[in-house]
Amino acid sequence: MSGTAVKVLQLFAALSLLIVLHEFGHFFFARLFKTRVEKFYLFFDFLFPFGGLLNFSLFKKKKGDTEYGIGWFPLGGYVKIAGMIDESMDKEAMALPPQPWEYRSKKPYERLFIMLGGIIVNIIVAMLIYMVVFSVYGEEYLPTKSAKYGIMVDSVAKTIGLHNGDMITAIDGRPEDRFDRIVSDIVLEDGKTIQLTRDGQPVTITIKPGTIHSIITGQKGAFLAARFPLVVDEVTKGSEAATMGLKHGDSVVAVNNMPIRYFDEFDSIKKSIPGMPITLSVIRDGKQAELTGKVPQDKVLGFLPLADYDRYFVTEKIKYNPLQAVSKGVSFTYQQFGNYIRQFKMIFTSKEIKTSESLGGIISFGKIFPAAFDMQKFLMLTAFISIILAFMNLLPIPGLDGGYVIFLLFEMITGRKVSEKVMEKATTVGLVLLLTLMVYANGLDIFRLFKH
């Protein structure tokens, strides 16, 4: 199975699960307050947001008062709660007198819980997943001080004065204990300076305007990563590296008799001329060997470096007992929710970010999953997407849960119920706005595919 297919299947599985659980949140509180739920659907059985167009299901079954089904339009899902203006826009039912089992007949606080049900479940699901992950897998990270070879940097990092081999110690004077948080802290905290040591001397680097924009939009490599020695991992069949005899586990120590030690130093091959001879000096089984060949036209020899942190670094491993995992799951959910709020806020407040470059649709979601299935990564990403769904549904846009919540809070504060006509018009505008955003975001994804 191709890497793309694996990504698609993971995305489909994660979203389907989270959508069903989100809608179950609404369903649970509706039934708790004795409110009739007429439909419970994964995906839409109509052309969203037009409730009267192309109405058909891939599967449906009636049980009690509720029809359970799978719609044909594979974006989102919904529960149709009796007496409520929602995606289905069932105006005929709303024209009839209110019934005791309907949403509009319930007390304001009951309606509030019904509307917040999906968001509440999404947050709980994220917490539970994180609890399981921390309980089963624990937590492993690279302490910044353990990145003993320093950093290797890309062209963006070089423009602000960072060098391969620099040892980062702090951002804006705040010590960095975890290496994997350096870049995210620069971006999310709008970092201004980087403190480091170079050749044993303290150095402060000023982060120039435009750097964060370049980090976010960069397509090649990482802004910075932990530097590591050049040891061969995988050799591509039929490549020049395979022809030369390069093997897994070889340590490359020289290129054309020029000593090298780290992977980033192998970049010298990019300056070579296609077709020219090349000699790699490698250490294999404790002995040095010379491997000869020619530089390919694309200047790619055809091997991957062994980027194994456990081989080069002493990582920090934390084990959690069940009780500790519960506490960690709750605190980590809170931390991730805050991080996403900061990311979302940056779209509108940061001078470094353009909406057209940072907004994405279903393709962008798919890209965050690894090409090879890994249960721990799948669970962590599923939990994070659950947090995203909770936050997005909390936005005060009519048609989303947050829009209904705003109307309910108005009613609870003023004692005046928003008229159904106002709700209907607001929901229509909100749904059209959501459709426009969906088309725009997914259009950007498609544009980027052709652009790159």
C-alpha positions, 0 to 999 in steps of 0.5 A: 500500500502506498504512503498516500493511501496510508495517509488517506485511510488514517485521515478517514478513520480519525475523522469518521470516529471523531465526527461520530463521537462529536454527534454522539455528544449532542445525542447524549444530552438531547436524550438526557433531557428527553429531547427527540433525535430524528436523525444521527448521521455520519456524513450528510445525506444531502448536498451540504449546506442545501438541506433539500438537494440530493437527499439520499443515504448510503445506509440507514436504519430506523430504531425507535424515534431515530434514523441512524445512517451514513450520508453520501456527502463525506464532510462532517455529520449531524444529528437532527434534533426535533424542534431545532433549526440546523443543517437540514433547515426543516422549515415545515417542522418549525412551523408547527406548534412546539411539542414537549419533546422538542428542543425549542421547548426545553429550558435554556440551560438544557439547550446549552448543554445539548449544543455544547455536547459535541465540544464536551465529548471532543475534549473528553476524547482527547483527554482519554486518548492522551491518558492511554498514550502516556500510560502505554507508551510514556513520554520520550524527548530529547533534552536540549543539553543532550543534542551534543553535536549542536544543530544543523540548519537550513538556508532560512536559519543561515540568513539570521546567523545560525551555524551548523554546530551551534548549541542553542540554550534559550529563546528570548532569555527563557531556557529551552529544556526540550529540543523539539520545542525550540522551533514551536516556541520561536513561532508561537511565542513570536521569538525575537532572540536566540541564545546559544554557544558557538565554539564555547563562546556565548552568542545572541542571534536576533530573529529578523522580521520575515523569519517566522513567515519563512519557517511556516511556508518553507517546503524544504527541510527543517529550520533546524534539527539536531545534528548527527553523524553520517551513518547510512540507513537505507540504500535505494535499489538501482541508485548510484549509491547501490552501484558504488556498494554503499551499505546500511551501517556504513559511516561516511568519513570523507568525500573526495578525501575531504574529511566529514563527520556530520550529515549536513557536511555531505551537502558538498555534493550539491556543489559538484558537477554531474558526471564527475568522479566521486569517492566516499571513504566509509568505516565498515566493520571497523575498517576503512573502505573507499567506494568510487562512482560518478555524481548523478545528473540530479546530484542524488546518490540514493541513500538515507541517513540513519536518523536514530536519536537512541543511537546518538543521543541520551533521550529522556524517557518518562513512565507514567502509572495510571494515576499519573497518566490521567493527570498528564492527559488532562494537562496535555489537553489543556496545553495543546488547546492553548497552542492551537488557539495561539496558532489560530490567533496568529492567522489574524494578528501576526504580520508574518502570516498570510491566510492564503499560505497558512489555511488548508483543507482536507489535503492539509489534514491528510499530510500531517499523518505519517506515510507508514502507520504508527499507532502512537502517532495515529493516536496523538494526531487523532487526539489533536484533531479532536481538539481542533474540532472542539475549537472550530465548533466553538467559534461564534458562527451561526451553523456551528455549535458556537453560533447557537451558544451565543444565541442561548447566552443572549437569551439566558442573560436578557431573558429574551428568546431570539426569534426563529426567523432570525435564527433561520436567517443567521443559520443560512448565512452561517452555513453559506459562509462555512461552505465558502470557507471550505471551498476556499481552504480546499481550493488552496490545497489543490492550488498548492498541489499544482504549484509544487 
